[in-house]
Amino acid sequence: MAGIQDWNRGATTPSAPPGASARMLGGRISPDGMNSAICADTMLKESHLRSASYGLTENALPDFGPIARADLSLIVEQNRVLHTHALPVMETLYEQIINTHNMVVLTDAKGLIVHALGDADFLEKADRVALQPGVSWSEEGKGTNAIGTAIAEKKPTLVHASQHYLVANHFLTCSAAPIFDHQGNVIGVLDVTGDQRSFHKHTMALVRMSAQMIENQVFSAAYEDAITLHFHSRPEFIGTLMEGIASFTPGGRFLSASRSGLCQLGLPLSALKAHTFSSLFGLPVSALSDHYRTAAPMLLNMCLHTGVRVYARAELRRSNMVFQNFSDTAAAPERANSIARQKNGGARTPAMQAHVEQHRRLSGLHYLNTGDPQVAKLIEKVNKVLGRDISILITGETGTGKELLAQAIHNDSPRANGPFVAVNCASIPETLIESELFGYEEGAFTGASKKGGIGKILQANGGTLFLDEIGDMPSSLQARLLRVLQERMVTPLGSTKSIPVNLALICATNRNLRELIVNNAFREDLYYRLNGLVVKLPPLRERTDLQVVINRVLASESDGPPCTVSEEAMELFKQHKWPGNFRQMTNLLRTAVVMAGDDREIRREDLPEDFLDDIISAQQQDITQATHRVISASTRLEDAEVSIIRKSLEAHGGNVSATARALGVSRNTIYRKMMAQ
C-alpha cells in the first residue's frame, strides 16, 4: 500500500473518528494521523464555504431529478472510453464490498452519475437522494460530498455522515477518487457510497486502487501509433498498479506518462516533453525491436537518466491493433527514410507515407481480406456478429492463422481497447491448466504463489478470451468452463468467492469436435455453447490469393524495403502444398529474405533444399498418379469394349460375323478382344 500512497500523495483520508463533523472534528487523533486529519479538516471547511457561496442552505431539499434519458445516453457516449474501462473494474470492486450496504458509482468530470451498482437493501435508501445515473453530485448542486469535493480538490476524498453539507445526506458515508487522463485532467470519479453505520476504514484504499486501475487502462489505450513502456525498479511489479507507464512515438519522442510513471521518472510532465526514449532510458528505440525479435524475450533491463535501474515490458500500439511484446515493423522504413525526410523539411512525402503503411502488420479484418472468396465470405459473416455477445468458433488446419483471425476480430470489436488474452489449451500441462484459467488463492495447492494468481479468464475481463486448441481441454475442466460461460462468474481455486467477468469468447480447434463428442471426449452442451458462429479457415493450398499473402508477409518481415519474388520462385510457391500453412510460409520467407541479402529479390537458389525436394517429390508423385490414371482409364475402356462385344454376341446368337458387322470391326478384332480376357 505504500506505493499507492506515494503515488496518490496528498490524498484525503481523514483519520478522525467517522462521526466527526467538518466543522469540528472531535475525539482523539493519533500523532501519525495528525497531518492527514488537519488537511482533511481544512479541505472540508473550505468545501463548506464554497457550498454556502453557491447559495445552498444545509436544510435545503435539492433537486434529485435525473436528466432526460436521451441526454444521459449522449453523455455516456461522450465518456465511452472511461465507461468501457471502468465497468469491469467496478464489478470487481463491488464483489469486494458486496452485502455491506454500499454501492459503487461512476461519474463524468462534472460529477454526473453515468453508472451505478449496489446492494438491493441500500439502493432503496439511495433513491431518496438520487444516487442513480443521470443525477449530478457536483458541489454546486449537492454541496460538500465525496464526488463533488474530489473533483474540486482533485484528490481522493472521504466525506462521512455529518461532514456532508446537506443534512439530507448525513446518513451517507462516501469514499471517492478522481480518475485522470493521460494529460492529467480529471475525466471522472469512482465512488463507494453506503450507510454511514457501515463505514469501513479500508474502503478508501479499495476505491483508490480501483481508480488507479481504471486510470492505467485509460492511459494505455490513449495513444495509437505509439510505444507504451511498462516499467518498475522491481520486476515483480510489472503489470501491477505499482508500475510506471510511459508512451513514446515510434521514433522515440516522449508523449506522456502515468502519475506513477512521473514519480519514477522524477520529472514533471512539462519537463519530460523535451525528452526522448533514448535520453530517459539510455537505449535507442531500435534496441526494443532487436530485443523482441528473440524467440522468448525476457523483461528489458535498463538504466534511467537518474541512474536507477528498471525492468520494463514494451508494446507497440497501432491504429486499431495492439502488438504485445513490441514488434515495430514500421521503424525500419522510418529509419530508411530519415535522410529523405530531412531533405524534405522533416515531412513525409506521399510516397514515403505509402512505404511506411505498406510495412504495417495485419491488424483488422479488412487487412486479412486479401482477395480469396472463401476468406471474404468468412469475414462477412464475422462482421455481422461483432459486438453482439455471440461466441465464435474458428476451425481449420494447423497454421492457417486462427489466432491471427481471433486477434483481428478483437481489434475490430467494441472491446478493442480491452485485453486480448490467448490460451493454448494443448500447450499447458493438464495439472496446471485449471489454475492457469481460473486463478488460485494463496495455498490452493502445493507450490502455489503466496500472493495467489489471477487466471486468464479474469485477465481477459473487459476484453476477449481466445481459447486455442479447445478440443484438447481436459474433460474435467469442460464443465467448469461451461459454468463460467453461463453464469459469467469465475471462482479461483481455493476460494469461495465468485467474481463476475465480462468478456467475449473466441475458440479455435483443428480437431473435429463432433467426433470428439461421439467418443465422449468433449461435452456436447459445451460445444453448443461455443459454436454461436462457426467459421473455417481454408488451408493455403486452397486459397486463390497466395501471391498477395506472400507479399504481405514479406512486407511485415523485411527490414527495410520489402523483398520481391522472382517469377520462377513464385511459381514454385504456387506449386507447393504448404502442409504447415502460414507457420511454414512465414519461416521459409524469413530465411529466404536473409539469403537474398542486398539483392532484395528471392530466387530459386535462396529457397531451402528441403522445400525444393518437396517440390520435386510432389511433381514426381503427380506424374506417377497421372500415369496410374491413364492406365486405369485404359483398363476401364478395354473392359467396356469386352462387355459390349459380349452383349452383341449374345444378341446375335454367338455369330461372330454378324457381331463384327454390327459393331463395325473385323472378326479378328472380336477374336483378339475375347481371347485377352
C-alpha positions as CSV (number, residue, x, y, z in Angstrom):
1,M,0.0,0.0,0.0
2,A,3.0,2.3,0.5
3,G,3.5,2.6,-3.3
4,I,-0.2,3.6,-3.8
5,Q,0.0,6.2,-1.0
6,D,3.1,7.7,-2.6
7,W,1.5,7.7,-6.0
8,N,-1.5,9.5,-4.6
9,R,0.4,11.7,-2.3
10,G,-1.9,14.3,-0.8
11,A,-4.9,12.1,-0.8
12,T,-7.5,13.0,1.7
13,T,-8.2,10.1,4.1
14,P,-9.2,11.6,7.4
15,S,-8.1,9.5,10.4
16,A,-10.6,11.2,12.7
17,P,-13.5,9.2,14.1
18,P,-16.1,8.5,11.5
19,G,-18.7,10.6,13.3
20,A,-16.7,13.8,13.4
21,S,-18.2,16.8,11.6
22,A,-16.5,19.0,9.1
23,R,-16.9,22.0,11.4
24,M,-15.5,20.4,14.5
25,L,-13.5,17.1,14.3
26,G,-13.9,15.7,17.8
27,G,-12.2,12.8,19.5
28,R,-8.5,12.0,19.8
29,I,-6.2,11.9,16.8
30,S,-3.1,9.7,16.8
31,P,0.2,11.5,16.0
32,D,0.6,9.6,12.8
33,G,-2.8,10.8,11.6
34,M,-2.4,14.4,12.7
35,N,-1.3,15.9,9.5
36,S,-3.8,14.0,7.4
37,A,-6.7,14.9,9.8
38,I,-5.7,18.6,9.8
39,C,-5.6,18.6,5.9
40,A,-8.9,16.9,5.8
41,D,-10.4,19.3,8.3
42,T,-9.1,22.3,6.3
43,M,-10.3,20.9,3.0
44,L,-13.8,20.2,4.2
45,K,-14.1,23.6,5.8
46,E,-13.2,25.2,2.5
47,S,-15.7,23.0,0.8
48,H,-18.4,24.0,3.2
49,L,-17.6,27.7,2.5
50,R,-17.8,27.0,-1.3
51,S,-21.2,25.3,-0.8
52,A,-22.5,28.3,1.1
53,S,-21.2,30.6,-1.7
54,Y,-23.3,28.6,-4.2
55,G,-26.4,29.7,-2.3
56,L,-27.1,26.4,-0.8
57,T,-28.5,26.0,2.8
58,E,-27.9,23.0,4.9
59,N,-31.5,22.1,5.3
60,A,-32.4,22.6,1.7
61,L,-34.0,19.8,-0.3
62,P,-32.0,19.7,-3.5
63,D,-33.3,18.7,-6.9
64,F,-32.7,15.0,-7.3
65,G,-34.3,14.7,-10.7
66,P,-32.2,12.9,-13.3
67,I,-31.6,14.4,-16.7
68,A,-33.5,13.0,-19.7
69,R,-32.6,9.5,-20.9
70,A,-31.5,10.8,-24.3
71,D,-29.2,13.4,-22.7
72,L,-27.8,10.7,-20.4
73,S,-27.1,8.4,-23.4
74,L,-25.2,11.2,-25.1
75,I,-23.1,11.8,-22.0
76,V,-22.3,8.1,-21.7
77,E,-21.2,8.0,-25.3
78,Q,-19.1,11.1,-24.8
79,N,-17.4,9.2,-21.9
80,R,-17.3,5.9,-23.8
81,V,-13.6,5.2,-23.1
82,L,-13.9,5.9,-19.4
83,H,-17.2,3.9,-19.3
84,T,-15.7,0.9,-21.1
85,H,-12.6,0.6,-18.9
86,A,-14.4,1.4,-15.6
87,L,-17.3,-1.2,-15.8
88,P,-15.2,-4.4,-15.3
89,V,-13.2,-2.7,-12.5
90,M,-16.5,-1.5,-10.9
91,E,-17.8,-5.1,-10.9
92,T,-14.7,-6.4,-9.3
93,L,-14.8,-3.6,-6.7
94,Y,-18.4,-4.4,-5.9
95,E,-17.5,-8.0,-5.4
96,Q,-15.2,-6.9,-2.7
97,I,-17.8,-4.9,-0.8
98,I,-21.0,-6.9,-1.6
99,N,-23.5,-7.2,1.2
100,T,-22.1,-4.2,3.1
101,H,-24.9,-1.8,2.4
102,N,-22.9,0.0,-0.2
103,M,-23.0,0.9,-3.9
104,V,-20.3,1.7,-6.5
105,V,-20.8,4.9,-8.6
106,L,-19.0,6.3,-11.6
107,T,-19.4,9.9,-12.7
108,D,-18.1,12.1,-15.5
109,A,-15.8,15.0,-15.0
110,K,-18.7,17.2,-13.8
111,G,-20.0,14.8,-11.2
112,L,-22.9,13.4,-13.3
113,I,-23.5,9.7,-12.4
114,V,-23.2,7.6,-15.6
115,H,-23.2,4.1,-14.0
116,A,-24.0,2.6,-10.6
117,L,-24.5,-0.8,-9.0
118,G,-25.0,-1.9,-5.4
119,D,-26.8,-3.9,-2.7
120,A,-30.5,-4.1,-3.1
121,D,-31.1,-3.2,0.6
122,F,-29.2,0.1,0.2
123,L,-30.5,1.0,-3.3
124,E,-33.9,2.0,-1.8
125,K,-32.2,4.4,0.6
126,A,-30.0,5.7,-2.2
127,D,-33.1,6.5,-4.3
128,R,-34.1,9.0,-1.6
129,V,-31.1,11.1,-2.5
130,A,-31.0,10.1,-6.2
131,L,-27.7,8.1,-6.3
132,Q,-28.6,6.9,-9.7
133,P,-27.5,7.5,-13.3
134,G,-28.4,10.9,-14.7
135,V,-28.1,12.8,-11.4
136,S,-25.3,15.4,-10.8
137,W,-23.3,15.3,-7.5
138,S,-21.2,18.4,-8.1
139,E,-20.6,20.7,-5.1
140,E,-22.6,23.4,-6.9
141,G,-25.7,21.2,-6.7
142,K,-25.2,19.0,-3.6
143,G,-22.7,20.9,-1.5
144,T,-19.9,19.1,0.2
145,N,-19.9,15.4,-0.8
146,A,-17.1,13.0,-1.8
147,I,-17.8,13.1,-5.5
148,G,-18.1,16.9,-5.9
149,T,-15.3,17.7,-3.5
150,A,-12.9,15.1,-5.1
151,I,-13.5,16.9,-8.4
152,A,-13.0,20.4,-6.9
153,E,-9.8,19.3,-5.0
154,K,-8.5,16.8,-7.5
155,K,-7.8,14.4,-4.6
156,P,-9.3,11.2,-3.2
157,T,-11.9,12.4,-0.6
158,L,-13.8,10.8,2.2
159,V,-16.9,12.5,3.4
160,H,-18.6,10.8,6.3
161,A,-22.1,11.4,7.9
162,S,-22.5,15.0,9.1
163,Q,-19.4,16.1,7.1
164,H,-21.8,16.4,4.2
165,Y,-23.1,19.9,3.8
166,L,-26.7,19.0,3.2
167,V,-28.5,17.4,6.2
168,A,-30.4,15.2,3.8
169,N,-27.1,13.4,3.1
170,H,-25.9,12.9,6.7
171,F,-26.9,9.2,6.6
172,L,-24.2,8.5,4.0
173,T,-20.5,7.7,4.1
174,C,-18.7,8.3,0.8
175,S,-15.2,7.5,-0.5
176,A,-14.3,8.9,-3.9
177,A,-11.2,9.1,-6.0
178,P,-10.8,11.2,-9.2
179,I,-9.7,9.5,-12.4
180,F,-7.2,11.3,-14.5
181,D,-6.5,11.1,-18.3
182,H,-3.1,10.9,-19.9
183,Q,-2.7,14.7,-19.7
184,G,-3.5,14.9,-16.0
185,N,-7.1,16.1,-16.5
186,V,-9.9,14.8,-14.3
187,I,-12.2,12.7,-16.5
188,G,-14.4,11.1,-13.9
189,V,-14.8,9.9,-10.3
190,L,-15.1,6.4,-8.8
191,D,-17.1,6.4,-5.6
192,V,-18.3,3.9,-3.0
193,T,-21.3,5.2,-1.0
194,G,-23.1,3.5,1.8
195,D,-25.0,3.8,5.0
196,Q,-22.8,5.7,7.5
197,R,-23.2,2.9,10.0
198,S,-21.4,0.5,7.6
199,F,-18.2,2.7,7.4
200,H,-15.0,0.7,7.0
201,K,-11.6,2.2,7.0
202,H,-10.3,0.1,4.1
203,T,-13.0,1.3,1.7
204,M,-11.0,4.3,0.6
205,A,-7.9,2.2,-0.2
206,L,-10.0,-0.1,-2.4
207,V,-11.5,2.9,-4.2
208,R,-8.1,4.5,-4.8
209,M,-6.6,1.2,-6.1
210,S,-9.6,0.7,-8.4
211,A,-9.5,4.3,-9.7
212,Q,-5.8,3.8,-10.4
213,M,-6.5,0.6,-12.3
214,I,-9.0,2.4,-14.5
215,E,-6.6,5.3,-14.9
216,N,-3.8,2.9,-16.0
217,Q,-6.0,1.2,-18.6
218,V,-7.3,4.6,-19.9
219,F,-3.7,5.7,-20.2
220,S,-2.5,2.6,-22.0
221,A,-5.3,3.0,-24.6
222,A,-4.8,6.7,-25.1
223,Y,-2.2,6.7,-27.8
224,E,-2.4,5.0,-31.2
225,D,0.8,4.6,-33.3
226,A,2.9,4.7,-30.1
227,I,5.3,2.7,-28.0
228,T,4.0,2.1,-24.5
229,L,6.5,1.1,-21.8
230,H,5.5,-0.5,-18.5
231,F,8.4,-0.3,-16.0
232,H,9.5,-0.5,-12.4
233,S,12.7,-1.0,-10.4
234,R,11.3,-4.3,-9.2
235,P,10.4,-6.8,-11.9
236,E,7.5,-8.4,-9.9
237,F,5.7,-5.1,-10.0
238,I,5.4,-5.0,-13.8
239,G,1.8,-5.5,-14.7
240,T,0.6,-4.3,-11.2
241,L,-0.8,-1.0,-10.0
242,M,2.7,0.0,-8.9
243,E,4.2,0.0,-12.4
244,G,5.0,3.2,-14.3
245,I,3.7,3.7,-17.8
246,A,5.1,6.0,-20.4
247,S,4.3,6.4,-24.1
248,F,6.5,7.5,-27.0
249,T,6.1,8.0,-30.7
250,P,7.6,5.1,-32.9
251,G,10.5,7.4,-33.4
252,G,11.1,7.7,-29.6
253,R,9.7,11.2,-28.8
254,F,8.1,11.4,-25.3
255,L,4.3,11.7,-25.3
256,S,3.2,11.3,-21.7
257,A,3.5,9.2,-18.5
258,S,1.1,7.9,-15.9
259,R,1.3,9.5,-12.4
260,S,3.2,6.5,-11.2
261,G,5.5,6.9,-14.2
262,L,6.1,10.6,-13.5
263,C,7.0,9.7,-9.9
264,Q,9.5,7.1,-11.0
265,L,11.0,9.2,-13.8
266,G,11.5,12.0,-11.3
267,L,10.4,14.8,-13.6
268,P,7.2,16.8,-14.1
269,L,5.2,16.3,-17.3
270,S,6.3,19.7,-18.7
271,A,10.0,18.8,-18.4
272,L,9.5,15.3,-19.9
273,K,8.1,16.8,-23.1
274,A,11.7,17.7,-24.0
275,H,12.9,14.1,-23.6
276,T,13.1,11.1,-25.8
277,F,13.2,7.3,-25.1
278,S,16.9,7.4,-25.5
279,S,17.6,10.3,-23.2
280,L,15.4,8.7,-20.5
281,F,16.4,5.1,-20.7
282,G,19.8,5.2,-22.4
283,L,18.8,3.0,-25.3
284,P,17.9,3.7,-28.9
285,V,14.3,2.8,-29.9
286,S,15.8,0.3,-32.4
287,A,17.0,-1.7,-29.3
288,L,13.4,-2.6,-28.5
289,S,12.8,-4.1,-31.9
290,D,16.1,-6.1,-31.7
291,H,15.2,-7.3,-28.2
292,Y,11.7,-8.6,-29.2
293,R,13.0,-10.4,-32.2
294,T,14.3,-13.1,-29.9
295,A,12.2,-16.3,-29.5
296,A,11.4,-15.8,-25.9
297,P,12.3,-12.2,-24.8
298,M,12.7,-11.5,-21.1
299,L,11.9,-8.2,-19.4
300,L,14.2,-5.4,-20.5
301,N,16.8,-4.2,-18.1
302,M,17.5,-0.5,-18.5
303,C,19.0,2.4,-16.6
304,L,17.0,5.6,-16.1
305,H,18.6,9.0,-16.6
306,T,18.7,9.2,-12.8
307,G,20.9,6.2,-12.6
308,V,18.2,3.9,-11.2
309,R,17.9,0.5,-12.9
310,V,14.5,-0.5,-14.0
311,Y,12.8,-3.5,-15.7
312,A,10.4,-3.0,-18.5
313,R,8.0,-4.5,-20.9
314,A,7.2,-2.7,-24.2
315,E,4.3,-2.9,-26.7
316,L,3.7,-1.1,-29.9
317,R,0.1,0.2,-30.4
318,R,-1.0,0.8,-33.9
319,S,-4.3,2.2,-35.1
320,N,-7.0,-0.4,-34.3
321,M,-4.5,-3.0,-33.1
322,V,-2.0,-3.9,-30.3
323,F,1.1,-6.0,-30.6
324,Q,2.2,-7.2,-27.2
325,N,5.9,-7.5,-26.6
326,F,6.7,-4.9,-29.3
327,S,7.3,-5.5,-33.0
328,D,8.0,-2.2,-34.7
329,T,7.9,-3.1,-38.3
330,A,7.3,0.5,-39.3
331,A,10.5,1.6,-37.5
332,A,12.8,0.2,-40.2
333,P,11.2,2.2,-43.1
334,E,11.1,5.2,-40.8
335,R,14.9,4.9,-40.3
336,A,15.5,4.3,-44.0
337,N,13.5,7.4,-44.9
338,S,15.0,9.7,-42.2
339,I,17.5,11.3,-44.6
340,A,14.9,11.8,-47.2
341,R,12.6,13.5,-44.6
342,Q,15.4,15.8,-43.7
343,K,15.8,16.9,-47.3
344,N,12.0,17.4,-47.4
345,G,12.0,19.7,-44.5
346,G,11.2,16.9,-42.0
347,A,7.8,16.0,-43.6
348,R,7.0,12.6,-45.1
349,T,6.3,12.6,-48.8
350,P,3.2,10.7,-50.0
351,A,5.5,8.0,-51.4
352,M,7.3,7.7,-48.1
353,Q,4.0,7.5,-46.2
354,A,2.8,4.8,-48.5
355,H,6.0,3.0,-47.9
356,V,5.5,3.1,-44.2
357,E,1.9,2.0,-44.4
358,Q,3.0,-1.0,-46.6
359,H,5.1,-2.3,-43.7
360,R,2.4,-2.3,-41.1
361,R,1.3,-5.7,-39.9
362,L,-2.1,-7.2,-40.4
363,S,-4.3,-5.7,-37.7
364,G,-8.0,-5.8,-38.5
365,L,-10.4,-8.0,-40.6
366,H,-10.0,-5.7,-43.6
367,Y,-6.3,-6.4,-43.7
368,L,-7.0,-10.2,-43.8
369,N,-9.3,-9.8,-46.8
370,T,-6.7,-10.3,-49.5
371,G,-8.8,-11.5,-52.3
372,D,-9.7,-15.1,-51.6
373,P,-13.5,-15.7,-51.9
374,Q,-13.6,-18.1,-49.0
375,V,-11.9,-15.7,-46.7
376,A,-14.0,-12.8,-47.9
377,K,-17.2,-14.8,-47.1
378,L,-15.8,-15.7,-43.7
379,I,-15.1,-12.1,-42.9
380,E,-18.5,-11.0,-44.0
381,K,-20.1,-13.5,-41.5
382,V,-17.8,-12.4,-38.7
383,N,-18.6,-8.7,-39.2
384,K,-22.3,-9.4,-38.7
385,V,-21.8,-10.7,-35.2
386,L,-19.2,-8.2,-33.9
387,G,-20.2,-6.8,-30.5
388,R,-23.3,-9.0,-30.3
389,D,-22.2,-11.3,-27.5
390,I,-22.0,-14.3,-29.9
391,S,-19.2,-16.7,-29.3
392,I,-17.1,-17.6,-32.3
393,L,-15.5,-21.0,-33.1
394,I,-12.7,-21.0,-35.7
395,T,-11.8,-24.3,-37.3
396,G,-9.0,-25.1,-39.7
397,E,-5.7,-26.9,-40.1
398,T,-2.7,-26.1,-38.0
399,G,-1.0,-22.9,-39.1
400,T,-3.9,-21.4,-41.1
401,G,-4.0,-18.3,-39.0
402,K,-6.6,-19.0,-36.4
403,E,-5.0,-16.8,-33.7
404,L,-4.4,-14.0,-36.3
405,L,-8.1,-14.1,-37.2
406,A,-9.1,-14.0,-33.5
407,Q,-6.8,-11.0,-32.8
408,A,-8.3,-9.2,-35.8
409,I,-11.8,-9.9,-34.6
410,H,-10.9,-8.4,-31.2
411,N,-9.3,-5.4,-32.8
412,D,-12.4,-4.6,-34.8
413,S,-14.8,-5.3,-31.9
414,P,-16.1,-2.7,-29.4
415,R,-13.7,-4.4,-26.9
416,A,-10.6,-3.4,-28.9
417,N,-9.3,-1.3,-26.0
418,G,-9.6,-4.2,-23.6
419,P,-7.2,-7.0,-23.2
420,F,-6.8,-9.9,-25.7
421,V,-5.7,-13.0,-23.7
422,A,-4.8,-16.1,-25.7
423,V,-4.6,-19.5,-24.1
424,N,-3.3,-22.6,-25.9
425,C,-5.2,-25.5,-24.2
426,A,-2.9,-28.1,-25.7
427,S,0.4,-26.5,-24.5
428,I,-0.4,-26.2,-20.8
429,P,0.1,-29.3,-18.7
430,E,-3.1,-30.8,-17.5
431,T,-2.1,-30.4,-13.9
432,L,-1.7,-26.6,-14.4
433,I,-4.4,-25.6,-16.8
434,E,-7.1,-25.3,-14.1
435,S,-5.1,-22.8,-12.1
436,E,-4.0,-21.1,-15.3
437,L,-7.5,-20.5,-16.5
438,F,-9.4,-19.8,-13.2
439,G,-6.6,-18.5,-11.0
440,Y,-6.0,-19.6,-7.4
441,E,-5.9,-18.3,-3.9
442,E,-2.8,-18.4,-1.6
443,G,-2.1,-22.0,-0.6
444,A,-4.6,-23.5,-3.0
445,F,-2.1,-26.2,-3.9
446,T,1.5,-27.3,-3.3
447,G,3.8,-24.8,-4.9
448,A,1.2,-22.1,-5.3
449,S,2.4,-18.5,-5.0
450,K,1.9,-16.8,-1.6
451,K,0.1,-14.0,-3.4
452,G,-2.2,-16.3,-5.3
453,G,-2.6,-16.0,-9.1
454,I,-5.0,-14.2,-11.4
455,G,-6.3,-16.7,-14.0
456,K,-6.5,-16.0,-17.7
457,I,-10.3,-15.6,-17.6
458,L,-10.1,-12.7,-15.1
459,Q,-7.2,-11.2,-17.1
460,A,-9.5,-11.1,-20.1
461,N,-12.2,-9.2,-18.2
462,G,-13.5,-6.4,-20.3
463,G,-11.8,-7.8,-23.4
464,T,-11.5,-11.0,-25.4
465,L,-10.5,-14.5,-24.3
466,F,-9.1,-16.7,-27.0
467,L,-9.0,-20.4,-26.3
468,D,-6.9,-22.1,-28.9
469,E,-7.0,-25.9,-29.3
470,I,-10.2,-26.1,-27.3
471,G,-10.6,-29.7,-28.4
472,D,-7.6,-30.6,-26.2
473,M,-9.1,-29.2,-23.0
474,P,-9.3,-31.9,-20.3
475,S,-12.8,-33.3,-19.8
476,S,-12.7,-32.4,-16.1
477,L,-12.4,-28.7,-16.9
478,Q,-15.0,-28.5,-19.6
479,A,-17.8,-28.5,-17.0
480,R,-16.2,-25.6,-15.1
481,L,-15.7,-23.6,-18.3
482,L,-19.3,-24.2,-19.2
483,R,-20.5,-22.9,-15.9
484,V,-18.3,-19.8,-16.2
485,L,-19.7,-19.0,-19.6
486,Q,-23.3,-19.5,-18.5
487,E,-23.0,-17.6,-15.2
488,R,-20.4,-15.1,-16.2
489,M,-18.7,-15.7,-12.8
490,V,-15.4,-17.3,-12.1
491,T,-14.2,-18.9,-8.8
492,P,-10.4,-19.2,-8.3
493,L,-9.0,-22.4,-6.9
494,G,-9.1,-22.5,-3.1
495,S,-11.6,-19.6,-3.0
496,T,-15.3,-19.5,-2.0
497,K,-15.8,-16.1,-3.8
498,S,-17.2,-15.9,-7.3
499,I,-16.0,-12.9,-9.3
500,P,-18.1,-11.5,-12.2
501,V,-16.5,-11.4,-15.6
502,N,-17.5,-9.6,-18.8
503,L,-15.7,-10.9,-21.9
504,A,-16.1,-12.0,-25.5
505,L,-15.1,-15.6,-26.3
506,I,-13.4,-16.9,-29.3
507,C,-12.3,-20.6,-29.6
508,A,-10.3,-22.4,-32.2
509,T,-9.5,-26.1,-33.0
510,N,-8.0,-28.2,-35.7
511,R,-10.0,-31.2,-34.5
512,N,-13.5,-32.4,-35.3
513,L,-15.4,-31.6,-32.1
514,R,-18.4,-33.6,-33.3
515,E,-16.3,-36.8,-33.5
516,L,-14.9,-36.0,-30.0
517,I,-18.5,-35.7,-28.7
518,V,-19.3,-39.2,-30.2
519,N,-16.3,-40.6,-28.4
520,N,-17.2,-38.9,-25.1
521,A,-14.1,-36.7,-25.3
522,F,-15.9,-33.4,-25.5
523,R,-19.1,-32.2,-23.8
524,E,-22.0,-31.7,-26.1
525,D,-23.5,-28.9,-24.0
526,L,-20.2,-27.0,-24.1
527,Y,-19.9,-27.5,-27.8
528,Y,-23.3,-25.8,-28.4
529,R,-22.3,-23.0,-26.0
530,L,-19.1,-22.3,-28.1
531,N,-20.4,-22.6,-31.6
532,G,-22.5,-19.4,-31.9
533,L,-20.8,-18.8,-35.2
534,V,-18.5,-21.4,-36.7
535,V,-16.1,-20.4,-39.4
536,K,-13.4,-22.4,-41.2
537,L,-10.1,-21.0,-42.4
538,P,-9.1,-22.6,-45.7
539,P,-5.5,-24.1,-46.0
540,L,-3.1,-22.1,-48.1
541,R,-3.2,-24.7,-50.9
542,E,-6.9,-23.9,-51.4
543,R,-6.5,-20.1,-51.4
544,T,-6.5,-18.0,-54.6
545,D,-4.7,-15.1,-53.1
546,L,-1.3,-16.7,-52.4
547,Q,0.8,-14.1,-54.2
548,V,-0.9,-11.2,-52.2
549,V,-0.4,-13.1,-49.0
550,I,3.3,-13.7,-49.7
551,N,3.8,-10.0,-50.4
552,R,2.0,-9.1,-47.2
553,V,4.2,-11.5,-45.2
554,L,7.4,-10.1,-46.9
555,A,6.3,-6.5,-46.1
556,S,5.9,-7.4,-42.4
557,E,9.1,-9.4,-42.2
558,S,11.6,-7.4,-44.3
559,D,13.9,-4.9,-42.5
560,G,13.7,-2.0,-45.0
561,P,12.0,-2.1,-48.4
562,P,10.3,-5.5,-48.8
563,C,11.9,-8.2,-50.9
564,T,10.3,-9.2,-54.2
565,V,9.9,-12.7,-55.6
566,S,11.2,-13.9,-58.9
567,E,8.7,-15.4,-61.3
568,E,10.4,-18.9,-61.0
569,A,10.3,-18.7,-57.2
570,M,6.6,-17.6,-57.2
571,E,5.7,-20.5,-59.5
572,L,7.3,-22.9,-57.0
573,F,5.4,-21.3,-54.2
574,K,2.1,-21.8,-56.1
575,Q,3.0,-25.5,-56.8
576,H,3.8,-26.2,-53.1
577,K,1.1,-27.8,-50.9
578,W,2.1,-25.9,-47.8
579,P,1.3,-28.6,-45.2
580,G,2.4,-26.2,-42.4
581,N,0.3,-23.3,-43.9
582,F,1.2,-19.8,-42.6
583,R,3.6,-21.0,-40.0
584,Q,5.7,-22.8,-42.6
585,M,5.4,-20.0,-45.1
586,T,6.5,-17.3,-42.6
587,N,9.6,-19.2,-41.5
588,L,10.5,-20.0,-45.1
589,L,10.2,-16.4,-46.3
590,R,12.1,-15.1,-43.2
591,T,15.0,-17.4,-44.1
592,A,14.8,-16.5,-47.8
593,V,14.9,-12.8,-47.1
594,V,18.2,-13.3,-45.2
595,M,19.6,-15.5,-48.1
596,A,18.6,-12.9,-50.7
597,G,20.7,-10.3,-48.9
598,D,21.2,-7.0,-50.7
599,D,19.7,-8.3,-53.9
600,R,16.2,-7.9,-52.3
601,E,14.8,-10.5,-54.7
602,I,14.0,-14.1,-53.6
603,R,15.2,-16.5,-56.3
604,R,15.1,-20.3,-56.5
605,E,18.7,-20.6,-55.1
606,D,17.5,-18.7,-52.0
607,L,15.0,-21.3,-51.1
608,P,15.7,-24.2,-48.6
609,E,16.8,-27.5,-50.1
610,D,14.1,-29.4,-48.2
611,F,11.5,-27.1,-49.8
612,L,12.8,-27.8,-53.3
613,D,13.0,-31.5,-52.5
614,D,9.3,-31.4,-51.5
615,I,8.5,-29.7,-54.9
616,I,10.4,-32.3,-56.9
617,S,8.8,-35.1,-54.8
618,A,5.4,-33.7,-55.4
619,Q,6.0,-33.4,-59.1
620,Q,7.1,-37.0,-59.3
621,Q,4.1,-38.0,-57.3
622,D,1.9,-36.1,-59.7
623,I,3.4,-37.8,-62.7
624,T,3.0,-41.2,-61.1
625,Q,-0.6,-40.5,-60.2
626,A,-1.3,-39.3,-63.8
627,T,0.3,-42.4,-65.2
628,H,-1.9,-44.6,-63.0
629,R,-4.9,-42.6,-64.0
630,V,-4.1,-43.2,-67.7
631,I,-3.5,-46.9,-67.2
632,S,-6.7,-47.2,-65.1
633,A,-8.7,-45.3,-67.7
634,S,-7.2,-47.6,-70.5
635,T,-8.1,-50.7,-68.4
636,R,-11.6,-49.4,-67.9
637,L,-12.0,-48.7,-71.6
638,E,-10.9,-52.3,-72.6
639,D,-13.3,-53.7,-70.0
640,A,-16.1,-51.6,-71.6
641,E,-15.3,-52.9,-75.1
642,V,-15.3,-56.5,-74.0
643,S,-18.6,-56.0,-72.2
644,I,-20.2,-54.5,-75.4
645,I,-18.8,-57.4,-77.6
646,R,-20.3,-60.0,-75.2
647,K,-23.7,-58.4,-75.2
648,S,-23.6,-58.2,-79.0
649,L,-22.6,-61.8,-79.3
650,E,-25.5,-62.8,-77.1
651,A,-27.8,-60.7,-79.2
652,H,-26.6,-62.5,-82.4
653,G,-26.7,-66.0,-81.0
654,G,-22.9,-66.3,-80.9
655,N,-22.5,-65.4,-84.6
656,V,-19.0,-63.7,-84.8
657,S,-19.5,-62.4,-88.4
658,A,-22.9,-60.8,-87.5
659,T,-21.4,-59.3,-84.4
660,A,-18.4,-57.9,-86.3
661,R,-20.8,-56.3,-88.9
662,A,-23.0,-54.8,-86.2
663,L,-20.0,-53.3,-84.3
664,G,-18.2,-52.2,-87.5
665,V,-15.0,-54.1,-86.7
666,S,-13.2,-57.2,-88.2
667,R,-13.8,-60.7,-86.9
668,N,-10.1,-60.8,-85.9
669,T,-10.7,-57.9,-83.5
670,I,-13.6,-59.8,-82.0
671,Y,-11.4,-62.9,-81.5
672,R,-8.4,-60.9,-80.1
673,K,-10.5,-59.0,-77.5
674,M,-12.3,-62.1,-76.3
675,M,-9.0,-64.1,-76.1
676,A,-7.4,-61.4,-74.0
677,Q,-10.0,-61.9,-71.2
